[in-house]
């Protein structure tokens, strides 16, 4: 998991970052709202931890711009010392997904982050997803095409699940690598190899190609 932390209190930010790293969650850090907006546009994150009281623009404005101006739908967890109902309602109105009042336990922060990311990835409920003649069972990691079971590797299954979840939208190469391997992703040959094996498993000679490559950008799954 890769998250963006926007928090102007440096000591608190370091404490949060250290704990998240101990839970195998990578962190990018911004001390101001404008820095955070820039990073959010440049990179692909699984979630955003956002303080409300920032030195330039407040967290409400950051959240609003991310949702309305930039169209980003990543989970946003707001951190604040404000505990009034009106503040929480304002945060939700601007597009926040969850709200954590300072002081808080780091364990609760991680639990809320993981729940938000799982829900955003469609992993909260084990279920079958279907697209055309393709069916994927996220609980058993089984794949069928035209009623016939297809055997794929665990990494290939992850790739397929992501592409299926986002279909018909395109998934960039960077986003795919980040979700599968995080910041420790191998070279591009690894992704290329897994995609080759996935295509080979899915496509019989008389079947149409399901995974479409958009050269230089990424991939999408079509029915």
SULGI-V47635 format. One record per residue. N is the residue number from 1. RES is the residue in three letters. SS is DSSP state (a for helix, b for strand, c for the rest). Layout:
n=N res=RES ss=SS
n=N res=RES ss=SS
//
This chain:
n=1 res=UNK ss=c
n=2 res=UNK ss=b
n=3 res=UNK ss=b
n=4 res=UNK ss=b
n=5 res=UNK ss=b
n=6 res=UNK ss=b
n=7 res=UNK ss=c
n=8 res=UNK ss=c
n=9 res=UNK ss=c
n=10 res=UNK ss=a
n=11 res=UNK ss=a
n=12 res=UNK ss=a
n=13 res=UNK ss=a
n=14 res=UNK ss=a
n=15 res=UNK ss=a
n=16 res=UNK ss=a
n=17 res=UNK ss=a
n=18 res=UNK ss=a
n=19 res=UNK ss=a
n=20 res=UNK ss=a
n=21 res=UNK ss=a
n=22 res=UNK ss=a
n=23 res=UNK ss=c
n=24 res=UNK ss=c
n=25 res=UNK ss=c
n=26 res=UNK ss=b
n=27 res=UNK ss=b
n=28 res=UNK ss=b
n=29 res=UNK ss=b
n=30 res=UNK ss=b
n=31 res=UNK ss=c
n=32 res=UNK ss=c
n=33 res=UNK ss=a
n=34 res=UNK ss=a
n=35 res=UNK ss=a
n=36 res=UNK ss=a
n=37 res=UNK ss=a
n=38 res=UNK ss=a
n=39 res=UNK ss=a
n=40 res=UNK ss=a
n=41 res=UNK ss=a
n=42 res=UNK ss=a
n=43 res=UNK ss=c
n=44 res=UNK ss=c
n=45 res=UNK ss=c
n=46 res=UNK ss=c
n=47 res=UNK ss=b
n=48 res=UNK ss=b
n=49 res=UNK ss=b
n=50 res=UNK ss=b
n=51 res=UNK ss=b
n=52 res=UNK ss=c
n=53 res=UNK ss=c
n=54 res=UNK ss=c
n=55 res=UNK ss=c
n=56 res=UNK ss=c
n=57 res=UNK ss=c
n=58 res=UNK ss=c
n=59 res=UNK ss=a
n=60 res=UNK ss=a
n=61 res=UNK ss=a
n=62 res=UNK ss=a
n=63 res=UNK ss=a
n=64 res=UNK ss=a
n=65 res=UNK ss=a
n=66 res=UNK ss=a
n=67 res=UNK ss=a
n=68 res=UNK ss=a
n=69 res=UNK ss=a
n=70 res=UNK ss=c
n=71 res=UNK ss=c
n=72 res=UNK ss=c
n=73 res=UNK ss=c
n=74 res=UNK ss=c
n=75 res=UNK ss=b
n=76 res=UNK ss=b
n=77 res=UNK ss=b
n=78 res=UNK ss=b
n=79 res=UNK ss=b
n=80 res=UNK ss=b
n=81 res=UNK ss=c
n=82 res=UNK ss=c
n=83 res=UNK ss=c
n=84 res=UNK ss=c
n=85 res=UNK ss=a
n=86 res=UNK ss=a
n=87 res=UNK ss=a
n=88 res=UNK ss=a
n=89 res=UNK ss=a
n=90 res=UNK ss=a
n=91 res=UNK ss=a
n=92 res=UNK ss=a
n=93 res=UNK ss=a
n=94 res=UNK ss=c
n=95 res=UNK ss=c
n=96 res=UNK ss=c
n=97 res=UNK ss=c
n=98 res=UNK ss=b
n=99 res=UNK ss=b
n=100 res=UNK ss=b
n=101 res=UNK ss=b
n=102 res=UNK ss=c
n=103 res=UNK ss=c
n=104 res=UNK ss=c
n=105 res=UNK ss=c
n=106 res=UNK ss=a
n=107 res=UNK ss=a
n=108 res=UNK ss=a
n=109 res=UNK ss=a
n=110 res=UNK ss=a
n=111 res=UNK ss=a
n=112 res=UNK ss=a
n=113 res=UNK ss=a
n=114 res=UNK ss=a
n=115 res=UNK ss=a
n=116 res=UNK ss=a
n=117 res=UNK ss=a
n=118 res=UNK ss=a
n=119 res=UNK ss=a
n=120 res=UNK ss=a
n=121 res=UNK ss=c
n=122 res=UNK ss=c
n=123 res=UNK ss=c
n=124 res=UNK ss=c
n=125 res=UNK ss=c
n=126 res=UNK ss=c
n=127 res=UNK ss=c
n=128 res=UNK ss=b
n=129 res=UNK ss=b
n=130 res=UNK ss=b
n=131 res=UNK ss=b
n=132 res=UNK ss=c
n=133 res=UNK ss=c
n=134 res=UNK ss=b
n=135 res=UNK ss=b
n=136 res=UNK ss=b
n=137 res=UNK ss=b
n=138 res=UNK ss=c
n=139 res=UNK ss=c
n=140 res=UNK ss=c
n=141 res=UNK ss=c
n=142 res=UNK ss=b
n=143 res=UNK ss=b
n=144 res=UNK ss=b
n=145 res=UNK ss=b
n=146 res=UNK ss=c
n=147 res=UNK ss=c
n=148 res=UNK ss=b
n=149 res=UNK ss=b
n=150 res=UNK ss=b
n=151 res=UNK ss=c
n=152 res=UNK ss=c
n=153 res=UNK ss=c
n=154 res=UNK ss=a
n=155 res=UNK ss=a
n=156 res=UNK ss=a
n=157 res=UNK ss=a
n=158 res=UNK ss=a
n=159 res=UNK ss=a
n=160 res=UNK ss=a
n=161 res=UNK ss=a
n=162 res=UNK ss=a
n=163 res=UNK ss=a
n=164 res=UNK ss=a
n=165 res=UNK ss=a
n=166 res=UNK ss=a
n=167 res=UNK ss=c
n=168 res=UNK ss=c
n=169 res=UNK ss=c
n=170 res=UNK ss=c
n=171 res=UNK ss=b
n=172 res=UNK ss=b
n=173 res=UNK ss=a
n=174 res=UNK ss=a
n=175 res=UNK ss=a
n=176 res=UNK ss=a
n=177 res=UNK ss=a
n=178 res=UNK ss=a
n=179 res=UNK ss=a
n=180 res=UNK ss=a
n=181 res=UNK ss=a
n=182 res=UNK ss=a
n=183 res=UNK ss=a
n=184 res=UNK ss=a
n=185 res=UNK ss=c
n=186 res=UNK ss=c
n=187 res=UNK ss=c
n=188 res=UNK ss=a
n=189 res=UNK ss=a
n=190 res=UNK ss=a
n=191 res=UNK ss=a
n=192 res=UNK ss=a
n=193 res=UNK ss=a
n=194 res=UNK ss=a
n=195 res=UNK ss=a
n=196 res=UNK ss=a
n=197 res=UNK ss=a
n=198 res=UNK ss=a
n=199 res=UNK ss=a
n=200 res=UNK ss=a
n=201 res=UNK ss=a
n=202 res=UNK ss=a
n=203 res=UNK ss=c
n=204 res=UNK ss=c
n=205 res=UNK ss=c
n=206 res=UNK ss=c
n=207 res=UNK ss=c
n=208 res=UNK ss=c
n=209 res=UNK ss=c
n=210 res=UNK ss=c
n=211 res=UNK ss=b
n=212 res=UNK ss=b
n=213 res=UNK ss=b
n=214 res=UNK ss=b
n=215 res=UNK ss=c
n=216 res=UNK ss=c
n=217 res=UNK ss=c
n=218 res=UNK ss=b
n=219 res=UNK ss=b
n=220 res=UNK ss=b
n=221 res=UNK ss=b
n=222 res=UNK ss=c
n=223 res=UNK ss=c
//
